[in-house]
Amino acid sequence: MDELARERTVRSRKAPRDPAALSRVESLRLARVDLQRQANATGHPGLQAARAGALADVDRQLAEAQAALDELE
């Protein structure tokens, strides 16, 4: 029981996460899902290549945003 109380105390001392950073990560995740859906529905090779590039860019931005968010913890 003491361990649970200690865990709660430690969790309550952590600084709250940055709401703007959380919003950015969530927006990028949603954008990635939408781009993936569009890429799956596209048959034209040119559009598929463009969407693959966009997905790579969103993945890069998402990794950066997640790393920045993890640094705040």
Number of C-alpha atoms within 10 A of each C-alpha: 6 7 8 9 10 11 11 11 11 10 11 10 8 10 9 10 12 11 10 10 16 14 12 16 20 15 13 19 16 12 17 19 13 13 17 16 11 14 19 11 10 14 10 9 9 10 13 16 13 12 18 15 12 17 19 13 13 17 16 12 16 20 14 13 19 17 11 13 18 11 8 12 10
